[in-house]
Amino acid sequence: MVFINEWLPNPIGVDTKGEFIELFNNGGVPVSLNKWKLSTKNNKQFSLSGYSVAAHGYLILNRSVTKLTLRNSDEVLSLYDAGGRMVDQSGFSGAAPEGQSFNRINYGTDGSQHFAFGSPTPGKENSAALQVHIASTDYKFGIPINQTSINCFQFTALFIGAAALIAGLIVYTIRQNENLSQLFFERN
């Protein structure tokens, strides 16, 4: 599985030269990222078509390549597969410390993933310490965390609910307006 492993939103010096995003493939086979996308909190996107990640390998994407501006505070980075499903997400609240990357930390046996700021380690195993842990996710690793489409039953239920709400609002408006009420309900 390919996931967001590390990213540097607030490098020392000029952001345009130091920001990077690192993806990691923990699987035993290479993964083509054709039609995959990265997205920031501001919905700026970068297509990963043409890229792949080697088995147990890293892919480092510099800002000069992605043109994604990583905010220095309250940023969220999302990874979408070829089907448009969000397969991973990483985000923090508050300000990112200068020169510290946001690193995925794997610990515990429940499958949850945690992130912490630590020394940047592009292309290598992350080195953030547990005592600086600042954020965690509650989703199980390897399971998509959102549903990007609705089925026919859900669509029908939403459509009927919206239609009933609109009809109710129309009837209420007519009954509240004396002229319309006389016209439609022959009230005096």
C-alpha positions in Angstrom: 0.0 0.0 0.0 1.2 3.5 -0.8 0.7 6.2 1.8 1.9 9.6 2.9 5.0 9.0 5.0 6.5 12.5 5.6 6.2 16.1 4.4 8.0 19.3 5.2 5.6 22.3 5.2 8.0 24.8 6.9 11.6 24.3 5.9 14.4 26.5 7.1 14.9 29.2 4.5 12.8 29.6 1.4 9.7 27.4 1.4 9.7 27.0 -2.4 13.2 25.4 -2.3 12.7 23.1 0.8 9.2 21.8 0.9 8.7 18.1 -0.1 6.2 15.3 0.2 7.3 11.7 0.7 5.2 8.7 -0.2 6.1 5.2 0.9 5.1 1.8 -0.5 5.1 -0.8 2.2 4.1 -3.6 -0.2 6.3 -6.2 -1.9 5.5 -5.1 -5.5 6.0 -1.7 -7.3 2.8 0.4 -7.5 2.0 2.6 -10.5 0.5 5.9 -9.5 -1.3 6.5 -12.8 -4.4 8.7 -12.2 -3.5 9.1 -8.4 -3.6 12.6 -6.9 -2.3 14.6 -4.0 -4.4 17.4 -2.6 -3.9 20.1 0.0 -6.5 21.6 2.3 -7.1 24.4 -0.3 -8.0 21.7 -2.9 -4.8 22.3 -4.9 -4.0 19.1 -6.6 -1.1 17.3 -8.2 -1.5 14.4 -10.6 0.8 11.5 -9.8 0.4 10.0 -13.3 3.7 8.9 -14.7 5.1 8.1 -11.3 5.5 4.8 -9.5 6.8 3.7 -6.1 9.2 0.7 -5.9 8.4 -2.2 -3.5 9.3 -1.0 0.0 10.4 2.2 -1.6 10.0 6.0 -1.3 9.0 8.7 -3.7 10.1 12.2 -2.9 8.2 15.0 -4.6 9.7 18.5 -4.2 7.6 21.6 -4.4 9.3 22.6 -7.6 7.8 19.5 -9.2 4.3 19.5 -7.6 3.7 23.2 -7.4 1.8 22.5 -4.2 2.2 25.1 -1.5 2.1 23.5 1.9 0.7 25.9 4.5 2.8 26.4 7.6 -0.2 26.1 9.8 -3.4 24.1 9.9 -2.6 22.0 6.7 -4.1 18.8 5.5 -2.6 16.6 2.8 -4.7 13.9 1.1 -3.8 11.0 -1.2 -6.4 9.7 -3.7 -6.1 6.5 -5.8 -6.9 6.0 -9.4 -10.6 5.4 -8.5 -10.8 8.8 -6.7 -11.0 7.2 -3.3 -9.0 8.9 -0.5 -6.5 6.2 0.7 -4.5 8.3 3.1 -4.6 11.7 4.8 -2.2 13.6 7.1 -2.9 16.9 8.8 -1.9 19.1 11.7 -3.4 22.0 13.6 -1.4 25.0 14.7 1.9 26.1 13.4 4.5 23.7 12.0 7.9 24.1 13.6 10.5 25.5 11.2 12.8 22.8 9.8 10.7 19.9 11.2 8.9 17.5 8.9 5.5 15.9 9.7 6.4 12.2 10.0 4.3 9.0 10.2 5.0 7.0 13.3 3.9 3.4 13.5 3.5 2.0 17.0 0.9 0.0 18.9 -0.9 -3.1 17.8 -4.3 -1.6 16.9 -3.3 -0.6 13.3 -3.8 3.1 14.0 -1.3 5.6 12.5 0.2 8.5 14.3 2.2 11.6 13.1 4.7 13.8 14.8 7.1 16.6 13.9 10.7 15.5 13.7 14.0 15.8 11.8 13.4 15.5 8.0 14.5 12.1 6.6 13.6 12.1 2.9 14.1 8.7 1.4 14.8 7.1 4.8 13.0 5.7 7.8 11.3 8.5 9.8 12.9 9.5 13.1 10.3 11.5 15.0 10.2 10.7 18.7 7.0 9.5 20.4 7.3 12.3 23.0 6.6 14.9 20.3 3.5 13.1 19.1 0.9 15.7 18.3 -1.8 14.1 16.1 -3.2 10.7 15.3 -5.9 9.2 13.1 -8.5 6.8 14.2 -8.7 4.8 11.0 -7.1 1.4 10.5 -4.1 1.3 8.2 -4.8 0.0 4.7 -8.5 0.6 4.7 -9.9 3.6 2.7 -11.1 6.3 5.0 -14.0 7.7 3.1 -16.6 6.7 0.6 -16.4 8.8 -2.5 -19.6 7.7 -4.2 -23.1 6.8 -3.1 -25.2 3.9 -4.3 -28.5 3.9 -6.0 -30.5 3.5 -2.8 -28.7 6.3 -1.1 -29.2 8.6 -4.1 -33.0 7.8 -4.2 -33.4 8.4 -0.5 -31.6 11.8 -0.8 -33.7 12.7 -3.8 -37.0 11.9 -2.1 -36.0 13.7 1.0 -35.0 16.8 -0.8 -38.2 16.7 -2.9 -40.3 16.4 0.3 -38.5 19.2 1.9 -39.0 21.5 -1.1 -42.7 20.6 -1.4 -43.2 21.3 2.3 -41.5 24.7 2.0 -43.7 25.6 -1.0 -46.9 24.7 0.8 -45.8 26.5 3.9 -45.0 29.7 1.9 -48.4 29.6 0.1 -50.3 29.2 3.3 -48.4 32.0 5.0 -49.1 34.4 2.1 -52.7 35.6 2.1 -53.0 36.2 -1.6 -51.4 32.9 -2.6 -53.5 31.1 0.0 -56.7 32.5 -1.5 -55.5 31.6 -5.0 -54.6 28.0 -4.2 -56.8 27.1 -1.3 -59.8 29.5 -1.9 -59.5 30.9 1.6 -61.3 34.1 2.5 
